[in-house]
Amino acid sequence: MGNSHSSRGLSKEEETRAKLRFERVTSKDQPFLSKRKFTDLLGNPTYAEGLFNLIDTDGDGTVSCKEICEEIKLIRASKTPGSKLRVLFSYYDSDHDGRISPSELASAMRVACGQDLSDSQLDKLVHSMMENFDVDKDGFLNFKEFCGLMRNAGLQYNL
């Protein structure tokens, strides 16, 4: 049937639409998106960079249609609050080293808050978050510490 999902989490129709849309913004010579092109398409450099780094799972500096489809699958598979937190953690952890640095936290907070916070206010907020939630005081937030931060922000979950 047209709406049954394949093993990749997309129906044949959705997969075809995704490929057609992707082909509209790429070429046969370069069937991928560079970070610059991806950012230009999204229009928000801070948001685009974090999303690009999340989708570029092979770390080659480009995004393929397959990587985008895999990210859609991951998001769809995130049915529990705990799995959604893992996806969110991956977004914050833009260099994918398994921990969130103060600069990664600041980048994510800039996207969330936009220009509502001055640079000084953002620095104070990030410093406070790190001070309160970096339990092991290594200068980074691991997944467990990140969950504590999210729980404090009112996000309920079961891990």
DRENVEXBA-872578 format. One line per 5 residues: number of its first residue (from 1); their letters; for each residue x, y, z negated of N, C-alpha, C. Coordinates in nm, 3 decimals, always signed. Example, Ala and Ser with C-alpha at 12.3 -4.5 7.8 and 13.67 -1.06 7.14 Angstrom:
1	as	+1.319:-0.569:-0.780:+1.230:-0.450:-0.780:+1.320:-0.330:-0.780  +1.285:-0.225:-0.708:+1.367:-0.106:-0.714:+1.290:+0.003:-0.787
//
This chain:
1	mgnsh	+0.083:-0.118:+0.000:+0.000:+0.000:+0.000:+0.088:+0.124:+0.000  +0.034:+0.236:+0.051:+0.111:+0.358:+0.065:+0.158:+0.418:-0.065  +0.090:+0.395:-0.174:+0.128:+0.458:-0.300:+0.197:+0.364:-0.396  +0.221:+0.240:-0.356:+0.293:+0.152:-0.448:+0.439:+0.196:-0.456  +0.493:+0.191:-0.573:+0.629:+0.239:-0.595:+0.729:+0.130:-0.563
6	ssrgl	+0.836:+0.169:-0.492:+0.944:+0.075:-0.463:+1.029:+0.058:-0.587  +1.130:-0.026:-0.577:+1.217:-0.048:-0.692:+1.292:+0.078:-0.732  +1.299:+0.176:-0.643:+1.367:+0.302:-0.675:+1.273:+0.401:-0.741  +1.145:+0.363:-0.763:+1.054:+0.451:-0.833:+0.979:+0.547:-0.744  +0.995:+0.536:-0.613:+0.922:+0.621:-0.520:+0.843:+0.534:-0.423
11	skeee	+0.724:+0.580:-0.386:+0.649:+0.508:-0.283:+0.722:+0.531:-0.151  +0.689:+0.450:-0.053:+0.749:+0.468:+0.081:+0.717:+0.607:+0.134  +0.594:+0.651:+0.111:+0.553:+0.783:+0.157:+0.635:+0.893:+0.088  +0.653:+0.882:-0.042:+0.732:+0.982:-0.117:+0.878:+0.981:-0.071  +0.931:+0.863:-0.048:+1.069:+0.851:-0.003:+1.086:+0.915:+0.136
16	trakl	+0.992:+0.891:+0.223:+0.997:+0.949:+0.358:+0.989:+1.101:+0.350  +0.896:+1.153:+0.267:+0.884:+1.298:+0.250:+1.013:+1.358:+0.195  +1.072:+1.292:+0.096:+1.197:+1.342:+0.037:+1.307:+1.348:+0.142  +1.318:+1.243:+0.223:+1.421:+1.241:+0.328:+1.398:+1.351:+0.430  +1.274:+1.371:+0.471:+1.243:+1.476:+0.568:+1.276:+1.614:+0.512
21	rferv	+1.240:+1.638:+0.389:+1.270:+1.768:+0.326:+1.421:+1.787:+0.314  +1.489:+1.681:+0.276:+1.634:+1.690:+0.261:+1.700:+1.718:+0.395  +1.653:+1.652:+0.500:+1.709:+1.671:+0.635:+1.686:+1.813:+0.687  +1.581:+1.880:+0.638:+1.556:+2.018:+0.680:+1.663:+2.114:+0.631  +1.729:+2.082:+0.521:+1.828:+2.173:+0.464:+1.971:+2.121:+0.479
26	tskdq	+1.987:+2.006:+0.545:+2.120:+1.952:+0.572:+2.132:+1.927:+0.722  +2.246:+1.876:+0.764:+2.267:+1.844:+0.906:+2.317:+1.700:+0.918  +2.313:+1.648:+1.040:+2.363:+1.512:+1.063:+2.513:+1.504:+1.033  +2.585:+1.614:+1.060:+2.729:+1.618:+1.033:+2.759:+1.622:+0.884  +2.671:+1.685:+0.808:+2.689:+1.698:+0.663:+2.557:+1.662:+0.594
31	pflsk	+2.528:+1.531:+0.579:+2.402:+1.488:+0.519:+2.404:+1.492:+0.366  +2.447:+1.605:+0.312:+2.455:+1.625:+0.168:+2.447:+1.774:+0.141  +2.429:+1.809:+0.015:+2.428:+1.949:-0.026:+2.550:+1.978:-0.111  +2.622:+2.082:-0.072:+2.732:+2.129:-0.156:+2.671:+2.204:-0.274  +2.752:+2.229:-0.375:+2.702:+2.304:-0.492:+2.655:+2.444:-0.449
36	rkftd	+2.728:+2.505:-0.358:+2.691:+2.640:-0.311:+2.556:+2.638:-0.241  +2.537:+2.544:-0.150:+2.410:+2.534:-0.075:+2.295:+2.501:-0.171  +2.319:+2.410:-0.264:+2.219:+2.372:-0.364:+2.178:+2.494:-0.445  +2.276:+2.573:-0.489:+2.250:+2.694:-0.567:+2.173:+2.796:-0.484  +2.213:+2.813:-0.358:+2.142:+2.907:-0.270:+1.995:+2.867:-0.254
41	llgnp	+1.969:+2.737:-0.242:+1.832:+2.689:-0.225:+1.747:+2.711:-0.349  +1.806:+2.692:-0.466:+1.730:+2.708:-0.591:+1.721:+2.852:-0.636  +1.822:+2.932:-0.604:+1.817:+3.073:-0.635:+1.854:+3.114:-0.776  +1.866:+3.021:-0.869:+1.904:+3.053:-1.006:+2.037:+2.983:-1.034  +2.149:+3.056:-1.026:+2.281:+2.992:-1.037:+2.302:+2.913:-1.166
46	tyaeg	+2.258:+2.964:-1.279:+2.280:+2.894:-1.405:+2.201:+2.764:-1.407  +2.075:+2.769:-1.372:+1.991:+2.650:-1.367:+2.043:+2.552:-1.262  +2.076:+2.605:-1.144:+2.121:+2.520:-1.034:+2.248:+2.444:-1.069  +2.341:+2.508:-1.136:+2.467:+2.441:-1.170:+2.443:+2.323:-1.264  +2.363:+2.344:-1.367:+2.334:+2.234:-1.459:+2.261:+2.121:-1.392
51	lfnli	+2.163:+2.154:-1.310:+2.087:+2.052:-1.238:+2.175:+1.979:-1.138  +2.258:+2.054:-1.066:+2.350:+1.994:-0.969:+2.442:+1.894:-1.039  +2.500:+1.934:-1.150:+2.590:+1.845:-1.223:+2.519:+1.720:-1.273  +2.393:+1.733:-1.307:+2.314:+1.618:-1.351:+2.288:+1.522:-1.235  +2.255:+1.577:-1.120:+2.220:+1.494:-1.004:+2.343:+1.433:-0.937
56	dtdgd	+2.455:+1.504:-0.937:+2.578:+1.456:-0.871:+2.643:+1.346:-0.954  +2.580:+1.230:-0.955:+2.623:+1.122:-1.043:+2.756:+1.061:-1.004  +2.792:+1.069:-0.876:+2.921:+1.011:-0.836:+3.035:+1.112:-0.850  +3.003:+1.235:-0.886:+3.105:+1.336:-0.914:+3.184:+1.382:-0.794  +3.129:+1.365:-0.673:+3.205:+1.404:-0.554:+3.186:+1.549:-0.514
61	gtvsc	+3.109:+1.625:-0.592:+3.089:+1.766:-0.561:+2.981:+1.793:-0.460  +2.905:+1.689:-0.424:+2.792:+1.704:-0.333:+2.673:+1.626:-0.388  +2.556:+1.658:-0.336:+2.435:+1.586:-0.375:+2.375:+1.524:-0.249  +2.350:+1.396:-0.257:+2.288:+1.323:-0.145:+2.139:+1.307:-0.172  +2.067:+1.270:-0.068:+1.924:+1.241:-0.084:+1.905:+1.125:-0.180
66	keice	+1.993:+1.025:-0.172:+1.984:+0.910:-0.261:+1.998:+0.953:-0.407  +2.092:+1.043:-0.437:+2.111:+1.090:-0.575:+1.987:+1.163:-0.625  +1.925:+1.242:-0.538:+1.803:+1.312:-0.578:+1.692:+1.212:-0.608  +1.677:+1.113:-0.522:+1.574:+1.011:-0.544:+1.600:+0.933:-0.674  +1.726:+0.905:-0.703:+1.759:+0.835:-0.827:+1.727:+0.920:-0.949
71	eikli	+1.747:+1.051:-0.939:+1.714:+1.140:-1.051:+1.563:+1.143:-1.073  +1.486:+1.144:-0.965:+1.340:+1.138:-0.977:+1.300:+1.010:-1.048  +1.363:+0.900:-1.012:+1.335:+0.771:-1.076:+1.364:+0.778:-1.226  +1.478:+0.837:-1.261:+1.516:+0.849:-1.402:+1.414:+0.932:-1.480  +1.372:+1.041:-1.421:+1.273:+1.127:-1.488:+1.141:+1.054:-1.504
76	raskt	+1.100:+0.983:-1.401:+0.974:+0.907:-1.410:+0.982:+0.796:-1.513  +1.100:+0.738:-1.528:+1.118:+0.629:-1.624:+1.120:+0.679:-1.768  +1.135:+0.809:-1.785:+1.145:+0.869:-1.918:+1.007:+0.884:-1.979  +0.953:+0.774:-2.025:+0.816:+0.774:-2.077:+0.811:+0.803:-2.227  +0.913:+0.766:-2.299:+0.913:+0.788:-2.443:+0.985:+0.918:-2.476
81	pgskl	+0.951:+0.980:-2.588:+1.024:+1.102:-2.626:+1.175:+1.079:-2.637  +1.217:+0.962:-2.686:+1.360:+0.934:-2.698:+1.429:+0.931:-2.563  +1.363:+0.870:-2.464:+1.425:+0.865:-2.331:+1.424:+1.003:-2.266  +1.322:+1.082:-2.296:+1.321:+1.220:-2.244:+1.434:+1.301:-2.306  +1.461:+1.276:-2.434:+1.574:+1.345:-2.498:+1.707:+1.306:-2.432
86	rvlfs	+1.719:+1.181:-2.390:+1.841:+1.138:-2.322:+1.859:+1.212:-2.189  +1.750:+1.231:-2.117:+1.757:+1.307:-1.991:+1.794:+1.452:-2.022  +1.732:+1.510:-2.123:+1.763:+1.648:-2.161:+1.908:+1.660:-2.206  +1.955:+1.563:-2.284:+2.094:+1.564:-2.327:+2.187:+1.561:-2.205  +2.153:+1.479:-2.107:+2.235:+1.471:-1.985:+2.238:+1.605:-1.912
91	yydsd	+2.126:+1.677:-1.914:+2.122:+1.808:-1.851:+2.214:+1.905:-1.924  +2.207:+1.907:-2.057:+2.292:+1.996:-2.135:+2.439:+1.959:-2.120  +2.467:+1.829:-2.115:+2.604:+1.778:-2.104:+2.648:+1.784:-1.958  +2.672:+1.904:-1.908:+2.693:+1.923:-1.764:+2.820:+1.857:-1.711  +2.919:+1.834:-1.796:+3.040:+1.765:-1.747:+3.034:+1.614:-1.772
96	hdgri	+2.923:+1.568:-1.829:+2.897:+1.425:-1.852:+3.005:+1.354:-1.931  +3.056:+1.422:-2.034:+3.158:+1.357:-2.118:+3.098:+1.297:-2.246  +2.965:+1.298:-2.256:+2.899:+1.237:-2.369:+2.885:+1.327:-2.490  +2.913:+1.455:-2.472:+2.899:+1.551:-2.582:+2.872:+1.689:-2.523  +2.810:+1.773:-2.603:+2.774:+1.907:-2.559:+2.866:+2.008:-2.625
101	spsel	+2.939:+2.082:-2.544:+3.029:+2.186:-2.595:+2.950:+2.313:-2.622  +3.007:+2.406:-2.697:+2.939:+2.534:-2.718:+2.908:+2.606:-2.586  +2.998:+2.598:-2.488:+2.971:+2.667:-2.361:+2.859:+2.598:-2.283  +2.850:+2.464:-2.292:+2.740:+2.394:-2.228:+2.608:+2.429:-2.296  +2.610:+2.438:-2.427:+2.490:+2.476:-2.502:+2.450:+2.618:-2.465
106	asamr	+2.547:+2.708:-2.453:+2.518:+2.847:-2.416:+2.457:+2.854:-2.276  +2.510:+2.776:-2.183:+2.455:+2.776:-2.047:+2.311:+2.730:-2.045  +2.282:+2.623:-2.118:+2.145:+2.571:-2.124:+2.053:+2.672:-2.192  +2.101:+2.736:-2.297:+2.020:+2.834:-2.368:+1.996:+2.958:-2.280  +2.092:+2.994:-2.198:+2.074:+3.107:-2.107:+1.962:+3.077:-2.008
111	vacgq	+1.958:+2.954:-1.958:+1.850:+2.914:-1.868:+1.716:+2.919:-1.941  +1.713:+2.868:-2.063:+1.588:+2.863:-2.140:+1.539:+3.002:-2.179  +1.631:+3.090:-2.214:+1.593:+3.222:-2.266:+1.600:+3.332:-2.161  +1.667:+3.305:-2.050:+1.682:+3.407:-1.947:+1.756:+3.527:-2.002  +1.708:+3.642:-1.967:+1.772:+3.765:-2.011:+1.709:+3.820:-2.139
116	dlsds	+1.627:+3.737:-2.206:+1.564:+3.780:-2.331:+1.666:+3.799:-2.442  +1.782:+3.736:-2.431:+1.888:+3.750:-2.530:+2.009:+3.819:-2.469  +2.067:+3.910:-2.545:+2.193:+3.970:-2.501:+2.304:+3.866:-2.515  +2.419:+3.891:-2.456:+2.531:+3.798:-2.469:+2.570:+3.781:-2.616  +2.566:+3.890:-2.690:+2.600:+3.886:-2.832:+2.500:+3.800:-2.909
121	qldkl	+2.372:+3.817:-2.881:+2.269:+3.737:-2.948:+2.284:+3.589:-2.912  +2.313:+3.562:-2.785:+2.331:+3.424:-2.741:+2.451:+3.361:-2.812  +2.561:+3.435:-2.822:+2.679:+3.383:-2.892:+2.646:+3.351:-3.038  +2.572:+3.439:-3.103:+2.534:+3.415:-3.243:+2.444:+3.293:-3.255  +2.350:+3.279:-3.163:+2.259:+3.164:-3.165:+2.335:+3.033:-3.148
126	vhsmm	+2.424:+3.029:-3.049:+2.503:+2.908:-3.024:+2.591:+2.877:-3.145  +2.656:+2.979:-3.200:+2.741:+2.959:-3.318:+2.659:+2.901:-3.433  +2.540:+2.954:-3.455:+2.454:+2.905:-3.562:+2.411:+2.761:-3.537  +2.376:+2.730:-3.414:+2.335:+2.593:-3.382:+2.450:+2.496:-3.404  +2.567:+2.533:-3.361:+2.684:+2.445:-3.379:+2.715:+2.431:-3.527
131	enfdv	+2.709:+2.540:-3.599:+2.737:+2.537:-3.743:+2.640:+2.444:-3.817  +2.513:+2.449:-3.778:+2.410:+2.372:-3.847:+2.397:+2.227:-3.801  +2.427:+2.199:-3.676:+2.398:+2.066:-3.623:+2.519:+1.984:-3.583  +2.638:+2.043:-3.579:+2.761:+1.968:-3.553:+2.805:+1.905:-3.685  +2.740:+1.796:-3.720:+2.758:+1.732:-3.851:+2.902:+1.688:-3.873
136	dkdgf	+2.964:+1.630:-3.770:+3.102:+1.581:-3.787:+3.207:+1.690:-3.767  +3.162:+1.811:-3.737:+3.249:+1.930:-3.725:+3.363:+1.911:-3.624  +3.333:+1.842:-3.513:+3.435:+1.824:-3.409:+3.426:+1.930:-3.300  +3.332:+2.025:-3.315:+3.317:+2.132:-3.217:+3.225:+2.097:-3.101  +3.159:+1.982:-3.107:+3.069:+1.937:-3.002:+2.945:+1.877:-3.066
141	lnfke	+2.836:+1.866:-2.989:+2.718:+1.794:-3.034:+2.713:+1.660:-2.963  +2.714:+1.551:-3.041:+2.693:+1.420:-2.981:+2.542:+1.400:-2.970  +2.499:+1.286:-2.915:+2.355:+1.264:-2.894:+2.277:+1.268:-3.025  +2.329:+1.206:-3.128:+2.258:+1.204:-3.257:+2.243:+1.346:-3.312  +2.349:+1.425:-3.304:+2.343:+1.564:-3.352:+2.245:+1.646:-3.266
146	fcglm	+2.247:+1.622:-3.136:+2.154:+1.689:-3.045:+2.009:+1.655:-3.082  +1.984:+1.529:-3.117:+1.849:+1.488:-3.160:+1.807:+1.563:-3.285  +1.901:+1.585:-3.377:+1.872:+1.664:-3.497:+1.834:+1.807:-3.462  +1.905:+1.864:-3.367:+1.874:+1.999:-3.321:+1.734:+2.004:-3.259  +1.703:+1.908:-3.176:+1.573:+1.905:-3.110:+1.460:+1.879:-3.211
151	rnagl	+1.485:+1.792:-3.308:+1.386:+1.766:-3.413:+1.360:+1.896:-3.490  +1.464:+1.968:-3.521:+1.451:+2.094:-3.593:+1.371:+2.197:-3.511  +1.385:+2.187:-3.379:+1.313:+2.279:-3.290:+1.166:+2.238:-3.273  +1.128:+2.125:-3.333:+0.989:+2.083:-3.328:+0.960:+1.972:-3.230  +1.061:+1.918:-3.165:+1.040:+1.809:-3.071:+1.041:+1.679:-3.150
156	qynl	+0.928:+1.610:-3.153:+0.917:+1.483:-3.225:+0.955:+1.369:-3.133  +1.020:+1.270:-3.182:+1.062:+1.157:-3.101:+1.082:+1.036:-3.190  +1.087:+0.925:-3.126:+1.120:+0.797:-3.193:+1.232:+0.732:-3.116  +1.344:+0.712:-3.179:+1.457:+0.645:-3.111:+1.465:+0.503:-3.154
//
